[in-house]
Amino acid sequence: MESTESSYVSSSPEAARKRSPPPPQSPSSENVEKPTYIKFLVSNAAAGSVIGKGGSTITEFQSKSGARIQLSRNHEFFPGTSDRIIMVSGTIDEVLKAMELILAKLLNELNIEDNDDVEPRTKVRLIVPNSSCGSIIGKGGATIKSFIEDSQAGIKISPQDNNFYGLNDRLVTLTGTLDEQMRAIDLILPKLCEDPHYSQAMHAPFSYAATYSSMNYAPNGAGGKFQNHKEDHSNSVTIGVSDGHIGLVLGRGGRNIMEISQVSGARIKISDRGDFMSGTTDRKVTITGSRRAIRQAESMIMQKVAYATERVMD
């Protein structure tokens, strides 16, 4: 899966000031005051600009909007990407105010030469629970079509990614000017608030790392875990993966293993064909790096193996 690096380009502060606010929506009064949230992806560099020096920017945005803004930690990425997660929570109005402040900041950050005639079109990727996507799509796609028409933004919902066991979220990509993106969010958020399941995810904003670490080893997928003698010095761990599942770890053209290595920061080496863990038919997968990098790489490998095992059992 390609990295979903958020692509922001800049506009001038003047353009930001001239921007007209999104048209007011009329969600039910019950939902207006009810706490809600929105989650979206940012690159590591963009996350730094949202936080600001000593947390100054994030504090200012929280103060101005009344919303709470949380970020996943430095190496806590959305599965399959190298992007961090921002969660903005509060009433619908507070969330919308904070979103506009954040997106305007990211838009102005890169200082690319501005063209006064053309407002830049950028992408923002929202994280939406799979069970809530139906409310955005609507019957026969009617709702999403009307949202695209009303906002003039491109709205694309990713297919469910079954490569990550336990991942129940999809990415909703909004493409357009800041105005168009904000109008789309203004339409989407009240719709999500109508779904009783949507609010449940607010209490576990960055649960992906927990999904990884709580994975159980599949008995026929991965053998035991063996610490190398050099563990204390070089942080190296060797795990066993059944010969039949090693292709899933490698991926087409080595794509999966490169992605796991890139996201986790660990080096991964797979033994040659026929070179098995002692007394098994499991290939040796040696993971080297910091303890955190090893844990993340190991859990990503196990997820791919567990998903394959689950399909076989089904």
PALUMLUM-324749 format. One line per field, with one value per residue (C-alpha): residue number from 1; residue in three letters; x, y, z. Coordinates in nm, 2 decimals, padded with zeros to 4 digits. Layout:
! residues N
seq	c(NUM; ...)
type	c(ALA; ...)
x	c(X; ...)
y	c(Y; ...)
z	c(Z; ...)
END
This chain:
! residues 314
seq	c(1; 2; 3; 4; 5; 6; 7; 8; 9; 10; 11; 12; 13; 14; 15; 16; 17; 18; 19; 20; 21; 22; 23; 24; 25; 26; 27; 28; 29; 30; 31; 32; 33; 34; 35; 36; 37; 38; 39; 40; 41; 42; 43; 44; 45; 46; 47; 48; 49; 50; 51; 52; 53; 54; 55; 56; 57; 58; 59; 60; 61; 62; 63; 64; 65; 66; 67; 68; 69; 70; 71; 72; 73; 74; 75; 76; 77; 78; 79; 80; 81; 82; 83; 84; 85; 86; 87; 88; 89; 90; 91; 92; 93; 94; 95; 96; 97; 98; 99; 100; 101; 102; 103; 104; 105; 106; 107; 108; 109; 110; 111; 112; 113; 114; 115; 116; 117; 118; 119; 120; 121; 122; 123; 124; 125; 126; 127; 128; 129; 130; 131; 132; 133; 134; 135; 136; 137; 138; 139; 140; 141; 142; 143; 144; 145; 146; 147; 148; 149; 150; 151; 152; 153; 154; 155; 156; 157; 158; 159; 160; 161; 162; 163; 164; 165; 166; 167; 168; 169; 170; 171; 172; 173; 174; 175; 176; 177; 178; 179; 180; 181; 182; 183; 184; 185; 186; 187; 188; 189; 190; 191; 192; 193; 194; 195; 196; 197; 198; 199; 200; 201; 202; 203; 204; 205; 206; 207; 208; 209; 210; 211; 212; 213; 214; 215; 216; 217; 218; 219; 220; 221; 222; 223; 224; 225; 226; 227; 228; 229; 230; 231; 232; 233; 234; 235; 236; 237; 238; 239; 240; 241; 242; 243; 244; 245; 246; 247; 248; 249; 250; 251; 252; 253; 254; 255; 256; 257; 258; 259; 260; 261; 262; 263; 264; 265; 266; 267; 268; 269; 270; 271; 272; 273; 274; 275; 276; 277; 278; 279; 280; 281; 282; 283; 284; 285; 286; 287; 288; 289; 290; 291; 292; 293; 294; 295; 296; 297; 298; 299; 300; 301; 302; 303; 304; 305; 306; 307; 308; 309; 310; 311; 312; 313; 314)
type	c(MET; GLU; SER; THR; GLU; SER; SER; TYR; VAL; SER; SER; SER; PRO; GLU; ALA; ALA; ARG; LYS; ARG; SER; PRO; PRO; PRO; PRO; GLN; SER; PRO; SER; SER; GLU; ASN; VAL; GLU; LYS; PRO; THR; TYR; ILE; LYS; PHE; LEU; VAL; SER; ASN; ALA; ALA; ALA; GLY; SER; VAL; ILE; GLY; LYS; GLY; GLY; SER; THR; ILE; THR; GLU; PHE; GLN; SER; LYS; SER; GLY; ALA; ARG; ILE; GLN; LEU; SER; ARG; ASN; HIS; GLU; PHE; PHE; PRO; GLY; THR; SER; ASP; ARG; ILE; ILE; MET; VAL; SER; GLY; THR; ILE; ASP; GLU; VAL; LEU; LYS; ALA; MET; GLU; LEU; ILE; LEU; ALA; LYS; LEU; LEU; ASN; GLU; LEU; ASN; ILE; GLU; ASP; ASN; ASP; ASP; VAL; GLU; PRO; ARG; THR; LYS; VAL; ARG; LEU; ILE; VAL; PRO; ASN; SER; SER; CYS; GLY; SER; ILE; ILE; GLY; LYS; GLY; GLY; ALA; THR; ILE; LYS; SER; PHE; ILE; GLU; ASP; SER; GLN; ALA; GLY; ILE; LYS; ILE; SER; PRO; GLN; ASP; ASN; ASN; PHE; TYR; GLY; LEU; ASN; ASP; ARG; LEU; VAL; THR; LEU; THR; GLY; THR; LEU; ASP; GLU; GLN; MET; ARG; ALA; ILE; ASP; LEU; ILE; LEU; PRO; LYS; LEU; CYS; GLU; ASP; PRO; HIS; TYR; SER; GLN; ALA; MET; HIS; ALA; PRO; PHE; SER; TYR; ALA; ALA; THR; TYR; SER; SER; MET; ASN; TYR; ALA; PRO; ASN; GLY; ALA; GLY; GLY; LYS; PHE; GLN; ASN; HIS; LYS; GLU; ASP; HIS; SER; ASN; SER; VAL; THR; ILE; GLY; VAL; SER; ASP; GLY; HIS; ILE; GLY; LEU; VAL; LEU; GLY; ARG; GLY; GLY; ARG; ASN; ILE; MET; GLU; ILE; SER; GLN; VAL; SER; GLY; ALA; ARG; ILE; LYS; ILE; SER; ASP; ARG; GLY; ASP; PHE; MET; SER; GLY; THR; THR; ASP; ARG; LYS; VAL; THR; ILE; THR; GLY; SER; ARG; ARG; ALA; ILE; ARG; GLN; ALA; GLU; SER; MET; ILE; MET; GLN; LYS; VAL; ALA; TYR; ALA; THR; GLU; ARG; VAL; MET; ASP)
x	c(00.00; 00.14; 00.22; -00.07; 00.16; -00.07; 00.00; -00.04; 00.06; 00.06; -00.16; -00.10; -00.22; -00.43; -00.61; -00.68; -00.83; -01.05; -01.18; -01.56; -01.68; -01.86; -02.23; -02.41; -02.56; -02.86; -02.79; -03.03; -02.99; -02.91; -02.60; -02.48; -02.39; -02.30; -01.92; -01.79; -01.45; -01.27; -00.95; -00.72; -00.36; -00.06; 00.30; 00.55; 00.68; 00.33; 00.26; 00.55; 00.40; 00.06; 00.23; 00.45; 00.75; 00.70; 00.34; 00.25; 00.05; -00.16; -00.23; -00.34; -00.57; -00.73; -00.79; -00.93; -01.16; -01.26; -01.17; -00.92; -00.64; -00.45; -00.17; -00.04; 00.32; 00.63; 00.63; 00.26; 00.15; -00.18; -00.13; 00.03; 00.14; 00.42; 00.16; 00.06; -00.30; -00.46; -00.78; -00.99; -01.28; -01.55; -01.89; -01.94; -01.87; -01.56; -01.42; -01.49; -01.32; -01.01; -01.00; -01.00; -00.72; -00.51; -00.57; -00.50; -00.18; -00.07; -00.17; 00.05; 00.34; 00.53; 00.57; 00.53; 00.50; 00.14; -00.08; -00.35; -00.58; -00.58; -00.64; -00.44; -00.62; -00.49; -00.57; -00.68; -00.74; -01.00; -01.01; -01.37; -01.48; -01.58; -01.93; -01.99; -01.89; -02.24; -02.40; -02.16; -02.22; -02.60; -02.84; -02.69; -02.42; -02.68; -02.54; -02.18; -02.28; -02.48; -02.18; -01.95; -02.20; -02.26; -01.90; -01.72; -01.46; -01.35; -01.45; -01.31; -01.36; -01.08; -01.17; -01.13; -00.77; -00.77; -00.39; -00.41; -00.59; -00.81; -00.81; -01.17; -01.12; -01.11; -00.96; -01.19; -00.98; -01.11; -00.95; -01.01; -00.93; -00.95; -01.31; -01.42; -01.26; -01.42; -01.76; -01.72; -01.62; -01.92; -02.15; -01.98; -01.93; -02.30; -02.39; -02.13; -02.27; -02.60; -02.44; -02.44; -02.13; -01.92; -01.88; -01.74; -01.40; -01.35; -01.23; -00.95; -00.80; -00.48; -00.56; -00.36; -00.04; -00.25; -00.40; -00.05; 00.09; -00.21; -00.18; -00.16; 00.08; -00.11; 00.00; 00.05; 00.17; 00.45; 00.68; 00.84; 01.03; 01.40; 01.62; 01.96; 02.26; 02.35; 02.01; 02.15; 02.40; 02.25; 01.87; 01.82; 01.53; 01.46; 01.11; 00.98; 00.73; 00.60; 00.74; 00.39; 00.34; 00.68; 00.55; 00.30; 00.58; 00.79; 00.50; 00.52; 00.87; 00.95; 00.70; 00.56; 00.90; 01.02; 00.71; 00.74; 01.10; 01.03; 00.74; 00.91; 01.27; 01.39; 01.62; 01.46; 01.64; 01.47; 01.66; 01.72; 01.48; 01.55; 01.71; 01.46; 01.43; 01.57; 01.31; 01.05; 00.97; 00.96; 01.18; 01.40; 01.30; 01.57; 01.47; 01.73; 01.70; 01.57; 01.34; 01.05; 01.13; 01.16; 00.82; 00.65; 00.81; 00.73; 00.37; 00.32; 00.46; 00.24; -00.07; 00.00; 00.05; -00.26; -00.48; -00.38; -00.43; -00.78; -00.87; -00.76; -00.97; -01.28)
y	c(00.00; 00.34; 00.59; 00.82; 01.12; 01.42; 01.66; 02.02; 02.32; 02.68; 02.99; 03.34; 03.47; 03.73; 03.45; 03.28; 03.61; 03.65; 03.30; 03.29; 03.06; 02.74; 02.77; 02.70; 02.36; 02.26; 01.94; 01.84; 02.05; 01.73; 01.66; 02.03; 02.02; 01.65; 01.59; 01.45; 01.42; 01.40; 01.21; 01.27; 01.20; 01.43; 01.37; 01.38; 01.72; 01.86; 01.74; 01.95; 02.27; 02.19; 02.15; 02.46; 02.56; 02.43; 02.34; 02.71; 02.65; 02.37; 02.56; 02.87; 02.66; 02.49; 02.82; 02.98; 02.69; 02.55; 02.20; 01.95; 01.86; 01.53; 01.38; 01.03; 00.99; 01.03; 00.67; 00.59; 00.58; 00.48; 00.12; 00.09; 00.46; 00.67; 00.94; 01.04; 01.08; 01.40; 01.38; 01.70; 01.67; 01.90; 02.02; 02.02; 02.40; 02.37; 02.08; 02.28; 02.59; 02.38; 02.20; 02.53; 02.67; 02.35; 02.31; 02.68; 02.65; 02.35; 02.52; 02.82; 02.62; 02.53; 02.88; 02.78; 03.07; 03.18; 03.22; 03.48; 03.35; 02.99; 02.87; 02.55; 02.22; 01.99; 01.65; 01.58; 01.22; 01.16; 00.84; 00.70; 00.37; 00.12; 00.08; 00.46; 00.48; 00.37; 00.69; 00.90; 00.69; 00.68; 00.46; 00.40; 00.66; 00.94; 01.11; 01.12; 01.25; 01.53; 01.61; 01.63; 01.85; 02.08; 02.12; 02.10; 01.88; 01.54; 01.28; 00.93; 00.65; 00.39; 00.02; -00.17; -00.28; -00.64; -00.65; -00.52; -00.76; -00.57; -00.25; -00.13; 00.22; 00.35; 00.67; 00.93; 01.16; 01.52; 01.70; 02.07; 02.42; 02.49; 02.63; 02.32; 02.08; 02.27; 02.26; 01.88; 01.84; 02.06; 01.81; 01.49; 01.55; 01.60; 01.29; 01.09; 01.23; 01.07; 00.72; 00.59; 00.38; 00.67; 00.83; 00.51; 00.55; 00.88; 00.70; 00.51; 00.77; 00.59; 00.23; 00.09; 00.03; -00.16; -00.37; -00.46; -00.54; -00.75; -00.98; -01.35; -01.57; -01.80; -02.16; -02.27; -01.93; -01.83; -02.04; -01.95; -01.63; -01.67; -01.41; -01.38; -01.39; -01.04; -00.90; -00.68; -00.52; -00.50; -00.55; -00.84; -01.08; -01.39; -01.51; -01.81; -01.77; -02.07; -02.12; -02.10; -01.75; -01.60; -01.46; -01.24; -01.09; -01.02; -00.89; -00.85; -00.74; -00.71; -00.43; -00.55; -00.60; -00.26; -00.09; -00.27; -00.17; 00.19; 00.23; 00.06; 00.17; -00.19; -00.39; -00.72; -01.02; -01.35; -01.67; -01.85; -02.13; -02.45; -02.26; -02.32; -02.26; -02.57; -02.86; -02.67; -02.57; -02.21; -01.96; -01.73; -01.37; -01.16; -00.81; -00.56; -00.21; -00.04; -00.23; -00.02; -00.07; -00.45; -00.46; -00.27; -00.47; -00.80; -00.71; -00.59; -00.92; -01.12; -00.92; -01.02; -01.39; -01.39; -01.25; -01.53; -01.79; -01.64; -01.67; -02.03; -02.11; -01.94)
z	c(00.00; -00.09; 00.18; 00.22; 00.27; 00.31; 00.02; 00.12; -00.08; 00.02; -00.03; 00.09; 00.43; 00.23; 00.05; 00.39; 00.52; 00.21; 00.25; 00.29; 00.57; 00.48; 00.44; 00.77; 00.79; 01.00; 01.18; 01.46; 01.77; 01.97; 01.75; 01.75; 02.12; 02.15; 02.17; 01.85; 01.67; 01.34; 01.27; 00.97; 00.86; 00.85; 00.76; 01.04; 00.92; 00.90; 01.25; 01.38; 01.23; 01.39; 01.73; 01.70; 01.91; 02.26; 02.17; 02.10; 01.78; 01.91; 02.23; 02.03; 01.80; 02.10; 02.27; 01.95; 01.86; 02.20; 02.06; 02.19; 01.94; 02.00; 01.79; 01.77; 01.89; 01.67; 01.55; 01.58; 01.22; 01.05; 00.94; 00.59; 00.59; 00.74; 00.85; 01.20; 01.32; 01.44; 01.64; 01.69; 01.94; 02.07; 01.95; 01.57; 01.56; 01.77; 01.55; 01.23; 01.36; 01.47; 01.13; 00.94; 01.15; 01.11; 00.73; 00.67; 00.87; 00.67; 00.34; 00.42; 00.55; 00.23; 00.10; -00.27; -00.51; -00.50; -00.81; -00.72; -00.99; -00.89; -00.53; -00.47; -00.46; -00.19; -00.03; 00.32; 00.43; 00.70; 00.90; 00.92; 01.08; 00.82; 00.98; 00.94; 00.57; 00.46; 00.60; 00.38; 00.07; 00.10; -00.10; -00.44; -00.37; -00.35; -00.04; -00.15; -00.49; -00.33; -00.10; -00.41; -00.59; -00.29; -00.19; -00.53; -00.35; -00.47; -00.22; -00.25; 00.00; 00.01; -00.01; 00.32; 00.36; 00.47; 00.49; 00.85; 01.08; 01.32; 01.11; 01.09; 00.95; 00.59; 00.45; 00.30; 00.08; 00.02; -00.28; -00.33; -00.22; 00.15; 00.10; -00.08; 00.18; 00.46; 00.29; 00.25; 00.61; 00.71; 00.52; 00.63; 01.00; 01.10; 00.89; 01.09; 01.42; 01.33; 01.34; 01.71; 01.64; 01.52; 01.87; 02.02; 01.85; 02.03; 02.34; 02.16; 01.92; 01.84; 01.90; 01.60; 01.80; 02.05; 01.77; 01.66; 02.01; 02.12; 01.82; 01.90; 01.71; 01.47; 01.56; 01.20; 01.08; 01.30; 01.51; 01.84; 01.90; 01.96; 02.11; 01.95; 02.19; 02.07; 02.17; 02.44; 02.21; 01.87; 01.94; 01.70; 01.72; 01.50; 01.45; 01.25; 00.97; 00.78; 00.44; 00.28; 00.43; 00.36; 00.03; 00.22; 00.43; 00.12; -00.10; -00.48; -00.57; -00.20; -00.16; 00.18; 00.35; 00.22; 00.36; 00.70; 00.72; 00.62; 00.87; 01.16; 01.10; 01.15; 00.92; 00.81; 00.67; 00.55; 00.54; 00.21; 00.09; 00.29; 00.58; 00.85; 01.23; 01.40; 01.40; 01.19; 00.84; 00.94; 00.76; 00.98; 00.98; 01.16; 01.27; 01.38; 01.52; 01.83; 02.06; 01.95; 01.58; 01.63; 01.82; 01.54; 01.25; 01.43; 01.49; 01.13; 01.01; 01.24; 01.12; 00.76; 00.87; 01.10; 00.82; 00.59; 00.86; 00.93; 00.56; 00.55; 00.86; 00.71)
END
